[in-house]
Amino acid sequence: MQTYYYLLASQRFLLEEEPFEEVFKERIRYYHEQEKEIDFWLVKQPAFLEAPEMAQLKAKCPQPAVAVISTNPQFITWLKLRLEYVITGEFQAPSHSIPEPLASLTTV
């Protein structure tokens, strides 16, 4: 099993109110320059929130939600320091309740 770290926020906040697209593009550019493999993903309506152990977390976050999921805890900490109104945490996957860590409930 792999540990995944996440930053969770409402889609409206993260994708409309914050200049998050700039931050994401800059980080991707940095990873390419450093020849580092991308270890973070943006997931709209993350399916991991449907796991029973995530019920309280889902209730705290305005819906629809969006998550940045990474295998790098420092990246999530870095984002958390730059953004307000976000929730961070971690989970193990694949598991019985979270079979696909990067799955989304959207089809787009």
Beta strands, then each sheet from edge to edge (+ up, - down):
strand 1: 2-10
strand 2: 40-44
strand 3: 65-70
strand 4: 87-93
sheet 1: 2+ 3- 1+ 4-
end
